């Protein structure tokens, strides 16, 4: 029985760790966590924010996925988007998911990340993204 997602692994090209640290720790506000020594020898880096872990593994022939991405739930999405933009990360809003505010951003190696927050609908108020 599956009980939770332990982590999401994204790929990155060799030598990109400093840029990944600047983005995931500096821009997103995640904390880098140490990799076990046997895995650290392979390069890459791991990050955590609360129970969420993102692992960036090195792939020699790296090409970012065009569609695949992690969806990261946030609170205070407007302020979080402003944080990313103020730190130089592009933010692209998307209103196509009913009941949610969401945007996309890309890490320095081209991995797409989705950030979303459910909308608490007030009685009589249409939920954004629905007719």
Secondary structure, DSSP 8 states (H G I E B T S, - for coil): -------EEEEE-TT-HHHHHIIIIIIT--EEE---HHHHTT--EEEEETTEEEEEEE-TT----SS--EEEE-SSHHHHHHHHHHTT---EEE--STTEEEEEEE-TT--EEEEEEE----TT---TT--
